[in-house]
């Protein structure tokens, strides 16, 4: 064994895994180092709602014993990681970032948690989030705001802001987030990490408290693309407890990371995905597209007409489904919600059945438009966010010197991925004013390997 240095907690899972497998380091040492750092750092970043040191050390001891006797389970065996606090852990308080559920203790593990345990992962605690996952700032009135590790005055994005901040600040080797309108990809972009929203139906949502059942996804938030590919292999797959999961094969995504993009056809949609974008962010994204072209890819401009209605359809769907989930508490305990979330739940009571069904018609047409687009191109590439994350407490953001509404714009480029259910990956592509910028790669259904490989090609540079 070597003495664990502080630099080890900054390493990716792909770097740590072989060290654990060959017993150069131990899971107990790594877990304690990550927890020591996280507990200290949490005072300023506030990424964790709760820590599970005792359980984590016990799980790490078990992992070390299994590895020692030759029962190595794979890439995430012995890896310390925290998860978003809307994912159930048996006999552990799961607050969902709320006052109403502050003492809620599930009596079963979420399917993704069960799969993490089976893979030998070490769970270090639960991460802060926007209340009930209904927001993009993680400015939580009950547990305090999570701060962006790159600049503590700025939001980390949301609703999986604790997950984004924890991974970026080395407080967790990797994490899981949930994504209803961009809640994995937004904080991944804002914090400068990798975030994947898988195809709807690839990962079970059983044991995840719902926000909008037809838009919700669970996915990896990691330091590298390979880490995300490995984590997807762990959590993907059929689950009889979730009727939305499709029985499709779980692929070996890590083996598809060749970095070869020769003859890749990249779709660029100018009217929507490059409309009203910060000029420096646009330049960074186009520069990275050119890097792929330099490696043998080609670019085709693509039309997706129904995108002009997608923001309306996404908002109507999310508002009404979320308000259905929380209808009773909105009547009986309205004052126990944060002001911003209560307003959204109240707004969700307004749309009619006609509005909801019209939104689903838009959604169906949008899916058809994307399907046609992917007959001509392999992937679409565009910015994850059209602007930088604003400072904590601000309700607007800035695009090219103009103030714009934060919520309307922060989900503008991520929402279509939820409406269509198609896989979408955010990868870091540079910095503006010392804040990270994310680039989004979207592909056909169940083509996670393709999407991840394009991200890998960019990452390898």
C-alpha positions, 0 to 999 in steps of 0.5 A: 500500500502507498500513503494516500495523498490529497491529490488522489481525491482529484483523480477520476474513477477510471484512474482510481479503479486500477489502483483499487483493483491492484490494491495499490490503494485501499477503498477505506483510505480513499473513502476516508480521504474523500469524506474528510475533504467533503466534510471540510469543504461542505462548510463553504460549498454546501453540496451535502445534505447528510453524510454516511461516514459509518456506513461508508467505511463499513462498505469500503472495508467490505470492498477491500476484503472482496478485492483482496480475495479476488472478487473484483466487481468492476470499475466502481468497486470501492469507489466513494460516491454520494447521490442526489437526495431524491433517490431512496436509500433504505433506512436513510433519511431522504429529504428530496430537498424539502421540509415536508419530507425532511424526516422521510425514511424509505424502507427500500433502495431505489433500483439504481442504489441497489445496482450501485451496491451490487457493483461495490460502490461506497455511498458517502451521503446524500446531496443537496438539490433544488426543492423537489427537483423543481428548479435550476439554481439549487438555492434551497430555502430549507438546507441553504444554497449550494455554491459553484466550486468554480466561483462561490458567488454563482449558482451550480445549476440545478436541480442536481446542483449538489451532485455537480458541485460535489464532483467538481470539488472532489467531494465525491468521485462520481454521482447520480443526478436526475433530469426533467428539463436539464437537471443533470446537464445544467449543473454539469455545464455550470460546474465543468463536469460530464453529465449524461441524460440517458434515453428514456426507458434505459434506466429505472426510476423506481425509488426516485421521488417523481417530479414529472413522470413522463420527463424524469430521467436518472443518469451519471454525473462524473469527471470524465466521459469514461467514468460516465460510460462505466456508471451507465453500465452499472445503472442501466437495464430492465426493472420489473418495478418500473413500467417505463423501462424497456427491455433493451440490452445494456451495452459495453459503453466503455469499449465504444470509446475509441475517439474515432469520429472519421465520417461522423455526420454532425447536425447543426440547427441554427434557428433554435440551438444557436439562437440568442446565445452568448457570443463567447459560448457560441464561439467555444462550441463552434470551435469544438465542432471544428475540432471534430471536423479536423478529425474527419467529421463533417457538418450538415445544417438541419431543420427541426421545425417543431422546436419553436413550440418545445419550450411551451410543451415542456413547461405545460407537461412539467407543470401539470405533472408536478402539480399532480404529484404535489396536489394534496400537500399544496392544499394541506401544507402550502406554507411548507414549500419554498416560495418559488416551488409553491408558485410553480405548483400553483401555476401547474393547477391552471392549464386545462386538459386541452392544454396538456393534450396539445402539449403531447401532440407537439411532443409527438411531432417533435419526436418525429422531427428528430427522427427525420433529422437522425436519418441525415445526421449521426448526432446534433451538437449545440451549447448546453446553456445559452449563458453563464450561470448567474450569481446566487439569488439572481432571477435573471441572467445575461446574454450579450449584455442583455438581461433575460429571465433565468428559468426561461433560458436555462432550460431552453437547450436541455428541455427538448431532450426530455420531451423526446427522451433522446440521449444527451451528453454535456461535456466541458468545452472551455471557460468564459470569465473563469466559469465553465462552458458546456457543449451538448451532444444529442443522438438517436434513442439508445445510441449512448455509445455513439454520443459518449464516443463523440464526447470522448473524442472532444475530451481527448482533444 
